Amino acid sequence: MTISDSIDAPDDPPADAQHPEPTVSPDIDPAIAEAVDGVGNRFGAQGLEQMIAYAEEALSEARAALQRLADAVE
């Protein structure tokens, strides 16, 4: 087998093969963008789906807690 027959990826992909960084809205806190990007990079789409499901549960709990506080103040 010669080097040209190798199925391994090249050590350095061509510069034009690099993916651009995603554009983040200025309304998004950089820490949130970093967390989402980290999960996406490490776990892919399935990890992002799990993160979103967990975030929806956490959001529901946070909204309920805020409502309880608002009810207590009234």
Secondary structure, DSSP 8 states (H G I E B T S, - for coil): --GGG--S--SS--GGGS-------TTS-HHHHHHHHHHHHHHHHHHHHHHHHHHHHHHHHHHHHHHHHHHHH-
